[in-house]
């Protein structure tokens, strides 16, 4: 029975405990994020959709400014220390917002709400980026292909648990108290990060020595090394391009949904109920993919297939949305995007980082997963706004999405094959520290 379970989950000897701890780690992060996300969205919508578009720009600027600070921490501190410092900073920030809400409620207004929106958007990206960077550093390329989807189950459960807990605690404790609960989850994340790194793994002695060396030696380098590495590496530029297109298309879906909901004057309750049901079944689909299928899909069909599936699905979905233009088709499109992105694409995309140097796993990944990600948000929001003002609406979006999806899918196929070449090359003498693959 244990052999069958191990085969189902793609587990090997000694991997159960690290996977469980990593899954619990991700559970705490997503619980904290999803408890606070509704408040972020509500504050951002106070001044309309145009205000949200400008907040996207503000978030991109802040992430660009924060990246050198994070790079400096990576260069100066040991791995667990800069990870702990990152989570501790955001936890203390939450305590600060709680103190503002409790002791100076009169100072809370539209401007402070916008500050919280931008802060949360930066917080959201950095805490998840650091988690996946640690996993790319902790697990091998083969393990990433087999295990990242299973570990991501913890995040999916946290995304379900966070809103549920917020609904249960908001009335008896008050909304400000949710910030302290989220901070507590971040505190637990620090402990789980240390546990994950200290946990011994069955394997060759050289693997054990390498893990100890990774923790004992500072990564070093420049605070701006990650930014330079992205522009110097075809492989990292390919990942950046993939992320930009993915976020542009996701932003198109986001604003199309906001517009359709805002324009709905009748049957809003029925549509809200439908939306809730779709969200629930989307989470079920994500869980099924993560627990049983994704590891097998990536291992047997390859990263290239896993990375190209989402672009193809989005192109077909937008064509269907342009033809029918219904709220139901939009919700199905969004559900498909979430299910494939969380259940298959995200684990596959994170596996791409397992074959690059340690410095790039933290610094270059931080630049891609924060600033580059938010650039895609800004481009998508502004493009959607321009098309709307020109009266092109869904037809205009399709004319943009379909060519983008073709480039997106081609990038996914190229990245999947490049990652495999990098993984095969790792059997040869290792590349210099900080190397990021083809340049």
SEFIDREN-300972 format. One record per residue (C-alpha): x, y, z negated; residue in three letters. Coordinates in Angstrom, 1 decimal. Layout:
! SEFIDREN-300972
px:py:pz:residuo
X:Y:Z:ALA $
...
//
This chain:
! SEFIDREN-300972
px:py:pz:residuo
0.0:0.0:0.0:UNK $
2.8:2.4:-0.9:UNK $
4.5:1.7:2.4:UNK $
1.3:2.4:4.3:UNK $
0.8:5.7:2.5:UNK $
4.4:6.7:3.1:UNK $
4.0:5.9:6.8:UNK $
0.8:7.9:7.0:UNK $
2.4:10.9:5.5:UNK $
5.8:10.4:7.2:UNK $
7.6:10.2:3.9:UNK $
11.0:8.5:3.3:UNK $
12.6:7.4:0.1:UNK $
13.3:10.2:-2.3:UNK $
11.1:12.8:-0.5:UNK $
7.9:12.5:-2.5:UNK $
9.0:14.7:-5.4:UNK $
10.5:17.6:-3.3:UNK $
7.4:17.6:-1.1:UNK $
5.1:17.7:-4.2:UNK $
7.0:20.6:-5.8:UNK $
7.2:22.5:-2.6:UNK $
3.5:22.0:-2.0:UNK $
2.7:23.3:-5.5:UNK $
5.1:26.2:-4.9:UNK $
3.1:27.2:-1.8:UNK $
-0.2:26.7:-3.6:UNK $
0.8:29.3:-6.2:UNK $
1.9:31.8:-3.5:UNK $
-1.3:31.5:-1.4:UNK $
-3.5:31.5:-4.5:UNK $
-2.0:34.9:-5.5:UNK $
-2.4:36.3:-1.9:UNK $
-5.9:35.1:-1.3:UNK $
-7.2:36.4:-4.6:UNK $
-6.2:39.9:-3.6:UNK $
-6.8:39.9:0.2:UNK $
-10.5:40.9:0.1:UNK $
-9.6:44.0:-1.9:UNK $
-6.9:44.9:0.6:UNK $
-9.3:44.6:3.6:UNK $
-12.1:46.5:1.8:UNK $
-9.7:49.4:1.0:UNK $
-8.4:49.5:4.5:UNK $
-11.8:49.7:6.1:UNK $
-12.9:52.7:4.0:UNK $
-12.0:55.2:6.7:UNK $
-13.0:53.1:9.8:UNK $
-11.1:51.0:12.3:UNK $
-8.9:53.8:13.5:UNK $
-7.5:54.1:10.0:UNK $
-6.7:50.4:10.0:UNK $
-4.7:50.8:13.2:UNK $
-2.6:53.6:11.6:UNK $
-2.1:51.5:8.5:UNK $
-0.7:48.8:10.7:UNK $
1.9:51.3:11.9:UNK $
2.7:52.3:8.4:UNK $
3.2:48.7:7.4:UNK $
5.6:48.1:10.3:UNK $
7.7:51.1:9.3:UNK $
7.8:50.0:5.6:UNK $
8.9:46.4:6.6:UNK $
11.7:47.9:8.7:UNK $
12.9:49.9:5.8:UNK $
12.7:47.0:3.3:UNK $
14.6:44.6:5.5:UNK $
18.1:46.1:4.8:UNK $
17.3:46.0:1.1:UNK $
16.5:42.3:1.3:UNK $
19.6:41.7:3.4:UNK $
21.7:43.4:0.8:UNK $
20.2:41.1:-1.9:UNK $
20.9:38.0:0.2:UNK $
24.5:39.2:0.7:UNK $
25.2:40.0:-2.9:UNK $
23.2:37.4:-4.9:UNK $
23.1:33.6:-5.0:UNK $
20.1:32.0:-3.3:UNK $
17.9:31.4:-6.4:UNK $
18.8:34.8:-7.8:UNK $
17.6:36.8:-4.7:UNK $
14.5:34.6:-4.4:UNK $
13.7:35.3:-8.0:UNK $
14.4:39.0:-7.6:UNK $
12.0:39.2:-4.7:UNK $
9.1:37.5:-6.5:UNK $
9.8:39.4:-9.7:UNK $
9.7:42.7:-7.9:UNK $
6.3:42.0:-6.4:UNK $
5.0:40.6:-9.7:UNK $
6.0:43.8:-11.5:UNK $
4.4:45.8:-8.7:UNK $
1.1:44.1:-9.4:UNK $
1.5:44.9:-13.1:UNK $
2.0:48.5:-12.1:UNK $
-1.1:48.6:-10.0:UNK $
-3.0:47.0:-12.9:UNK $
-1.8:49.7:-15.3:UNK $
-2.9:52.4:-12.8:UNK $
-6.4:50.9:-12.5:UNK $
-6.8:50.5:-16.3:UNK $
-5.1:53.5:-17.8:UNK $
-5.5:56.1:-15.0:UNK $
-8.6:55.2:-13.0:UNK $
-9.1:58.8:-12.0:UNK $
-5.9:58.8:-10.0:UNK $
-7.3:55.9:-7.8:UNK $
-8.6:57.3:-4.5:UNK $
-8.5:56.8:-0.8:UNK $
-4.8:57.6:-0.6:UNK $
-3.8:55.1:-3.3:UNK $
-6.0:52.5:-1.6:UNK $
-4.1:53.0:1.6:UNK $
-0.8:52.6:-0.4:UNK $
-2.1:49.3:-1.8:UNK $
-3.1:48.2:1.7:UNK $
0.4:48.8:3.1:UNK $
2.1:47.4:0.0:UNK $
0.0:44.2:0.1:UNK $
0.7:43.7:3.8:UNK $
4.4:43.8:3.1:UNK $
4.0:41.6:0.0:UNK $
2.0:39.1:2.0:UNK $
4.8:38.7:4.6:UNK $
7.8:38.7:2.3:UNK $
6.6:36.1:-0.3:UNK $
5.6:33.6:2.5:UNK $
8.8:34.3:4.5:UNK $
11.0:33.7:1.4:UNK $
9.2:30.4:0.8:UNK $
9.6:29.1:4.3:UNK $
13.3:30.3:4.4:UNK $
14.0:28.3:1.3:UNK $
12.4:25.2:2.9:UNK $
14.4:25.6:6.1:UNK $
17.5:25.8:3.9:UNK $
16.4:22.9:1.6:UNK $
15.2:20.4:4.2:UNK $
16.8:19.1:7.4:UNK $
15.4:19.5:11.0:UNK $
14.0:15.9:11.0:UNK $
12.4:16.5:7.6:UNK $
10.9:19.8:8.7:UNK $
9.2:18.0:11.7:UNK $
7.8:15.3:9.4:UNK $
7.1:17.2:6.1:UNK $
6.4:20.9:6.7:UNK $
2.8:20.2:7.6:UNK $
2.3:18.1:4.5:UNK $
3.9:20.8:2.3:UNK $
1.6:23.4:3.9:UNK $
-1.4:21.5:2.5:UNK $
-0.5:23.2:-0.8:UNK $
-0.9:26.6:0.9:UNK $
-4.3:25.6:2.4:UNK $
-5.5:24.4:-1.0:UNK $
-4.3:27.7:-2.5:UNK $
-6.1:29.7:0.2:UNK $
-9.3:27.9:-0.9:UNK $
-8.6:28.1:-4.7:UNK $
-7.6:31.8:-4.8:UNK $
-10.9:33.3:-3.6:UNK $
-12.8:30.8:-5.7:UNK $
-10.9:31.8:-8.8:UNK $
-11.3:35.5:-8.0:UNK $
-15.1:35.0:-7.8:UNK $
-15.1:33.3:-11.2:UNK $
-12.9:35.8:-13.0:UNK $
-13.9:39.1:-11.4:UNK $
-17.1:39.6:-13.5:UNK $
-15.9:38.4:-17.0:UNK $
-12.4:39.9:-16.8:UNK $
-12.8:42.8:-14.3:UNK $
-11.2:43.3:-10.9:UNK $
-7.9:44.8:-12.4:UNK $
-7.3:41.6:-14.3:UNK $
-7.0:39.7:-11.0:UNK $
-3.7:41.6:-10.4:UNK $
-2.3:40.1:-13.6:UNK $
-3.5:36.6:-12.7:UNK $
-1.8:37.0:-9.2:UNK $
1.4:38.1:-11.0:UNK $
1.3:35.0:-13.1:UNK $
1.1:32.8:-10.0:UNK $
4.2:34.6:-8.7:UNK $
6.0:33.9:-12.0:UNK $
5.2:30.2:-11.7:UNK $
6.5:30.4:-8.1:UNK $
9.9:31.4:-9.4:UNK $
10.1:28.4:-11.7:UNK $
9.0:26.1:-8.9:UNK $
11.7:27.5:-6.6:UNK $
14.3:26.7:-9.2:UNK $
12.9:23.2:-9.7:UNK $
12.8:22.5:-6.0:UNK $
16.4:23.5:-5.5:UNK $
17.6:21.6:-8.6:UNK $
15.7:18.4:-7.7:UNK $
18.0:15.7:-6.6:UNK $
17.3:14.0:-3.2:UNK $
18.2:10.5:-2.3:UNK $
20.7:10.5:0.5:UNK $
24.4:10.4:1.4:UNK $
26.9:11.9:-1.1:UNK $
27.8:14.6:1.5:UNK $
24.2:15.8:1.5:UNK $
24.2:16.1:-2.3:UNK $
27.5:18.1:-2.2:UNK $
26.2:20.4:0.6:UNK $
23.1:21.2:-1.5:UNK $
25.3:22.0:-4.5:UNK $
27.6:24.2:-2.4:UNK $
24.6:26.1:-1.0:UNK $
23.5:27.1:-4.5:UNK $
27.0:27.9:-5.8:UNK $
28.2:30.1:-2.9:UNK $
26.8:33.5:-2.0:UNK $
25.7:33.9:1.6:UNK $
27.5:37.2:1.9:UNK $
27.7:39.2:5.1:UNK $
26.1:42.6:6.0:UNK $
22.7:43.9:5.0:UNK $
21.9:44.5:8.7:UNK $
23.3:41.1:9.9:UNK $
19.9:39.6:10.4:UNK $
18.7:42.4:12.7:UNK $
21.9:42.2:14.8:UNK $
21.7:38.4:14.9:UNK $
18.2:38.5:16.4:UNK $
19.3:40.7:19.3:UNK $
22.5:38.7:19.8:UNK $
20.8:35.3:20.1:UNK $
18.6:34.1:22.9:UNK $
17.1:31.5:20.5:UNK $
16.2:34.0:17.8:UNK $
14.9:36.4:20.5:UNK $
12.7:33.6:21.8:UNK $
11.3:33.1:18.3:UNK $
10.7:36.8:18.0:UNK $
8.9:36.9:21.3:UNK $
6.8:34.0:20.3:UNK $
5.8:35.7:17.1:UNK $
5.0:39.0:18.8:UNK $
2.7:37.5:21.3:UNK $
1.0:35.3:18.6:UNK $
0.3:38.3:16.4:UNK $
-0.9:40.4:19.4:UNK $
-3.5:37.8:20.3:UNK $
-4.5:37.3:16.6:UNK $
-5.0:41.1:16.3:UNK $
-7.2:41.1:19.4:UNK $
-9.4:38.5:17.6:UNK $
-9.4:40.4:14.4:UNK $
-10.6:43.7:15.9:UNK $
-13.1:42.1:18.2:UNK $
-14.6:40.4:15.1:UNK $
-14.7:43.7:13.2:UNK $
-16.4:45.4:16.1:UNK $
-19.0:42.7:16.5:UNK $
-19.8:42.6:12.8:UNK $
-20.0:46.4:12.6:UNK $
-22.3:46.5:15.6:UNK $
-24.7:43.8:14.3:UNK $
-27.9:45.4:13.0:UNK $
-30.0:42.3:12.7:UNK $
-29.5:38.8:11.3:UNK $
-26.4:40.0:9.6:UNK $
-27.1:37.6:6.6:UNK $
-27.5:34.7:9.0:UNK $
-24.2:35.5:10.8:UNK $
-22.4:35.9:7.4:UNK $
-23.6:32.5:6.4:UNK $
-22.5:31.1:9.7:UNK $
-19.1:32.7:9.3:UNK $
-18.8:31.2:5.9:UNK $
-19.7:27.7:7.2:UNK $
-17.2:28.1:10.0:UNK $
-14.5:29.1:7.6:UNK $
-15.2:26.1:5.5:UNK $
-15.0:23.7:8.4:UNK $
-11.9:25.5:9.6:UNK $
-10.2:24.7:6.3:UNK $
-11.3:21.1:6.6:UNK $
-9.8:20.9:10.1:UNK $
-6.6:22.4:8.9:UNK $
-6.4:19.9:6.0:UNK $
-7.0:17.0:8.3:UNK $
-4.3:18.2:10.7:UNK $
-1.8:18.9:7.9:UNK $
-2.3:15.7:6.0:UNK $
-2.6:13.1:8.8:UNK $
-1.8:14.3:12.3:UNK $
0.7:17.2:12.5:UNK $
3.8:15.3:11.4:UNK $
3.0:12.5:13.9:UNK $
2.2:15.0:16.7:UNK $
5.5:16.9:16.2:UNK $
7.6:13.8:15.8:UNK $
6.0:11.9:18.8:UNK $
5.0:14.6:21.2:UNK $
7.7:17.1:20.2:UNK $
7.9:20.7:19.1:UNK $
7.4:22.0:22.6:UNK $
3.9:20.5:22.7:UNK $
3.1:21.7:19.2:UNK $
4.2:25.3:20.1:UNK $
2.4:25.4:23.5:UNK $
-1.0:24.1:22.3:UNK $
-2.1:27.3:20.6:UNK $
-1.4:29.6:23.6:UNK $
-3.4:27.3:25.9:UNK $
-6.3:27.1:23.5:UNK $
-6.4:30.9:23.1:UNK $
-6.4:31.5:26.8:UNK $
-9.3:29.1:27.3:UNK $
-11.1:30.6:24.3:UNK $
-10.9:34.2:25.5:UNK $
-12.1:33.2:29.0:UNK $
-15.1:31.6:27.3:UNK $
-15.6:34.7:25.1:UNK $
-15.6:37.0:28.2:UNK $
-18.1:34.7:30.0:UNK $
-20.6:34.3:27.1:UNK $
-19.7:37.3:24.9:UNK $
-21.5:35.9:21.9:UNK $
-20.8:36.1:18.2:UNK $
-20.8:32.3:17.9:UNK $
-18.1:31.9:20.6:UNK $
-16.0:34.5:18.8:UNK $
-16.3:32.7:15.5:UNK $
-15.4:29.4:17.2:UNK $
-12.4:31.1:18.8:UNK $
-11.2:32.4:15.5:UNK $
-11.8:29.0:13.8:UNK $
-9.7:27.3:16.6:UNK $
-7.0:29.9:16.2:UNK $
-6.8:29.4:12.5:UNK $
-7.0:25.6:12.6:UNK $
-4.2:25.1:15.2:UNK $
-2.1:28.0:13.9:UNK $
-2.1:26.8:10.3:UNK $
-2.3:23.1:10.8:UNK $
0.1:22.7:13.7:UNK $
1.8:25.8:15.0:UNK $
3.1:27.2:11.7:UNK $
4.8:24.0:10.6:UNK $
6.3:23.7:14.1:UNK $
7.5:27.3:14.1:UNK $
9.1:27.0:10.7:UNK $
11.0:23.9:11.9:UNK $
12.7:26.1:14.5:UNK $
14.7:27.8:11.6:UNK $
16.1:24.5:10.3:UNK $
18.8:24.4:12.9:UNK $
20.3:27.9:12.5:UNK $
23.0:29.1:10.0:UNK $
22.2:29.9:6.4:UNK $
22.6:33.6:6.8:UNK $
20.2:33.7:9.7:UNK $
17.7:31.5:7.8:UNK $
17.2:34.4:5.3:UNK $
18.2:37.6:7.0:UNK $
17.2:37.1:10.7:UNK $
14.1:35.2:9.6:UNK $
13.1:38.1:7.3:UNK $
13.4:40.5:10.2:UNK $
11.3:38.3:12.5:UNK $
8.6:37.3:10.0:UNK $
8.1:40.8:8.6:UNK $
9.0:43.7:11.0:UNK $
8.7:41.8:14.3:UNK $
5.4:40.3:13.1:UNK $
4.0:43.7:12.2:UNK $
5.2:45.1:15.6:UNK $
2.9:42.5:17.2:UNK $
0.1:43.8:14.9:UNK $
0.7:47.4:16.0:UNK $
0.9:46.6:19.7:UNK $
-2.2:44.4:19.5:UNK $
-4.2:47.1:17.6:UNK $
-3.2:50.0:19.8:UNK $
-3.8:47.9:23.0:UNK $
-7.2:46.9:21.9:UNK $
-8.0:50.5:21.0:UNK $
-6.9:51.8:24.4:UNK $
-8.9:49.1:26.2:UNK $
-12.0:50.0:24.1:UNK $
-11.7:53.7:24.9:UNK $
-11.4:52.9:28.6:UNK $
-14.6:50.8:28.4:UNK $
-12.9:47.6:29.4:UNK $
-13.8:45.6:26.3:UNK $
-13.7:41.8:26.6:UNK $
-12.9:41.8:30.3:UNK $
-9.8:44.0:29.6:UNK $
-8.7:41.8:26.8:UNK $
-8.9:38.6:28.9:UNK $
-6.8:40.3:31.6:UNK $
-4.2:40.9:29.0:UNK $
-4.5:37.6:27.0:UNK $
-4.3:35.1:29.9:UNK $
-0.9:36.4:31.3:UNK $
0.4:36.7:27.7:UNK $
-0.7:33.2:26.9:UNK $
1.3:31.8:29.9:UNK $
4.4:33.6:28.8:UNK $
3.7:32.5:25.2:UNK $
3.3:28.8:26.2:UNK $
6.5:28.9:28.3:UNK $
8.4:30.3:25.3:UNK $
7.0:27.6:23.1:UNK $
8.2:24.9:25.5:UNK $
11.6:26.5:25.8:UNK $
12.0:26.9:22.0:UNK $
10.9:23.3:21.3:UNK $
13.6:22.0:23.7:UNK $
16.2:24.4:22.5:UNK $
15.6:23.3:18.9:UNK $
16.0:19.7:19.8:UNK $
19.3:20.5:21.5:UNK $
20.4:22.3:18.4:UNK $
19.4:19.4:16.2:UNK $
21.2:16.9:18.4:UNK $
24.3:19.1:18.4:UNK $
24.3:19.1:14.6:UNK $
25.6:15.5:14.8:UNK $
28.8:17.1:16.1:UNK $
31.1:19.2:14.0:UNK $
28.9:22.0:12.4:UNK $
28.8:25.5:13.9:UNK $
30.3:28.4:12.1:UNK $
28.2:29.8:9.2:UNK $
25.6:32.2:10.4:UNK $
25.5:30.9:13.9:UNK $
22.1:31.2:15.4:UNK $
22.3:28.9:18.4:UNK $
22.5:29.9:22.1:UNK $
23.7:33.5:22.5:UNK $
//
